[in-house]
């Protein structure tokens, strides 16, 4: 899976500002706020580069989601709140979406999708959830060098955790992902990303527990 260099903040902001419902001054301000959140200095993996990668994977999955605008907004919000000391970042990100987007059907769907990224386990037939979760997990299907960079960035975000505790916690996360009946729920993700992702996950798990 070849990754292009991430787009600039200006291009990302223009993409957000072009979304239906976000084309006015309020949408511009919201896009700027979200980019500022994704640019916080304590982030090493959950960065603007990750946001750009998820958006690029959604482009690859075009046609799978029933509500692509809601799915793209959920991508923007899904790690908008990120504190490695906190166990409820997805819930806090969903609440931020509710605060910023209002109470309409699209806002409710965005918040629901953001909450799904806590476990990446959408129900059968949830095509919006499948698209978002697959795009978020596509990083697992990177090349050996890309995957090693991803794993190192995650470790940096949890640099305050002692090594033994991190290894145990990270191993449990990997086991949970490997235990999912289907790691990727879209046909595209299942075909193009799942085999490499499972290979990478098993390899990291062996390194952590061997």
N, C-alpha and C positions, 0 to 999 in steps of 0.2 A: 504494500500500500504506500504509494508515493505521496509525500506531503510537500506542499508548496510553502514558501516563506509566508508567514502570517501577514495579512493586509495591515496597512497603517491604521492608526486610530481614526484618521479622517475618513478612510474608506469604510471602516466599521460603523462609524457614526452615520455616514450617509446611508448605509444599508438599513440601520435602525430607523432613521428618519423617514425612509421611504415606506415603512410598514403601514398598512391601513390603521388609522387611528393615532399614528405617531408623527404625522406630517406637519403639525403646527409647532409653534414655539414651545409648548409644554412637552411635546415629544422630543424636541431637540434637547431640552434641559434634562429629560429623563435619560436619554441616551448618554449624555455627558456624565450624569450621576453614575450610571451603571458602569461605564468605562473607568471612572475613577475608582469605583469599588473593586473592579477586576485588576486594577493596577496597584493595589495596596502593597507596601514593601514587604510584609510578612509572607506573601504568597510566593511559592516557587513552582508548583505545578498548577494550581487553580488560578491561572493568570489570563491575561488577554490572549495569549497564544492558545491556551486551551479553549477559550470561548470561540476564537476564530476557527479552530480545528473542528469543534462541534458543529458550527455553522456550515463549514465545508462538507462535513459528512452528511448533514441534512440535505445539502445540494445533491449529493450522490443518491440520497434516498427519495428524491423528488417523485411524487406520485403515490407514495405509500400512505402518507398521513391524510386523514379526512379533513383536518383543519390546520393547514400548514402555517397560517399566521399565528395561531395559538401555540403551535409547537415551536416556532421560531422565537416567539416571545418567551416561552418557557426556557429555551436555551439561554437567552440573555439573563434570565433571573435565577437559573438553577443553582449557581454558586455565587450569587451576588452578595450574600452574607457568608463569609468564610472566616471562622476562627478555629484554629486547630485545637484549642483548649475546650471547645464546645461540642457536645454530642448531638446538637439539634440544628445544625446549619441548614439542612433542607427545609425544616419547618419554619425557621426564621426567614429564609429566602422566600418561601411561599407566602408568608404573612406580608413581606415587603411587596410582593406582587399584588396582593389584595389591596394594600394601602395605596399603591401607585396607580393601579389600573381600574379601581372601582369595583362595582358589584355586578356587572353584567355577565352574560353567559360566557363570553370569551375570557374575561378575567377569572371566573371560577374555573374554567378549563385550564388556564395557565397555572393557577395555584395547585390544582390537582396533579398536573403533570410534574411540577417541581417536586411535590412530595413523593412522587413515584421514584425519583432518582435516589432516594435513601436506600432502596433495596433492589432497584432495577428488575422488578418482577411484575410487569403488567399482566393483567388478566387476558385470557384468550379473546381475540377479537378487538382488543384495545389498540387500534392501529396508530392513534396519536401517541400513546405511551410507548408502543414498540419503536416508532421512529425516533423519539427523543432518547430512549434508553440505549438503543443501538448506536446512535451518534455519540452519546456520552462514553460508551464503552469501546468505541472503535480504536482508541489509543492502545488497547490491549493487543491489537493485531499489527503493531508496528514491527519494523525490522529489528534484529537483535540490538543494534545500536540505539534505535529509537526507544525500544522498550527499556533498555538499561538507563537511558536518560530520564524516562518517565519515573522509573522506580527510585532513582537517585533524588529526583525532585520531590517526590512524596516523602522520602526520608528526611530531606532538609526541612520540610514543613513541620515535621515532628521531631526536630532536633533536640527539644527539651525532654524527650522521652528516653530513659535509659535503654541501651541497646538490647538487652535481653527482653525487656517489656515490649519494645517495638517489634522485635522479631516474632514474639508470640501473638501480638495483636494483628500484625500484618498477615501472618500465616492464617489466622482465623478468617480474615477478610477474603483471602485467596480461596480458602476452602468453601466459603459461602458462595463465591462466584462459580467455582467449579461444580458445586452441588445444584446449581440452577438446572432445571430440566432442559432448557434451551438458553444458552448464553446470549444469543441474538435471536430476535423474534421476527424480523422482516426476512423475506426470502433472500434478499440481496445480502444482508448481514450474515445469515446462516451459511450462504455459499462462499462469500468472499472473505469474511473476517473470522468466523468461528474456529476453523481448524488452527490457524496461526495463533489466535488468542489463547486457546486452550494449551497449546504447546508452550507459549510464553508463561502462562500462569503456573503450569506444572514445573517448569524450569526454575522460576523464582521460588516456588514452594520448596523444592529440593534444596536450593541454596540456603533457605532460612532454617530448615529443619534437619539438614543432613549432618 
